[in-house]
Amino acid sequence: MFSFNNILNLNMRIYLKKFGTTLISRQNGREAFAALQSQLTALSQKEDLELDFSGVITFSPSWGDEFLSPLIKQYGSRLILINTSNPSVKATLELLEKINRMATRH
């Protein structure tokens, strides 16, 4: 998909592996979401938010619901998910898209 944001590098990329390679439990998801908030204040209205799943081994629906669902609601089409080929990541993303009734950009 062609995007001027990609050419101009107007994306903020967050590497989820900084929260660990095994992303499980609601509590851990809530804590990761809270920790991310200070970084998100630097995101301009013209920037997309990229979440990079490289290095993530396990991505549970409970962690994803606490971390990703609020981001889907807040950023909508500005949220881009990359490196999502891991089966655990794929399955959880499909479930969260159904729950939130929203598709994410991969």
Secondary structure as UniProt FT lines:
FT   HELIX           4..8
FT   STRAND          11..15
FT   HELIX           16..19
FT   STRAND          22..23
FT   HELIX           26..40
FT   TURN            41..42
FT   TURN            45..46
FT   STRAND          48..52
FT   TURN            54..55
FT   STRAND          58..59
FT   HELIX           61..75
FT   HELIX           76..78
FT   STRAND          79..82
FT   HELIX           87..100
//
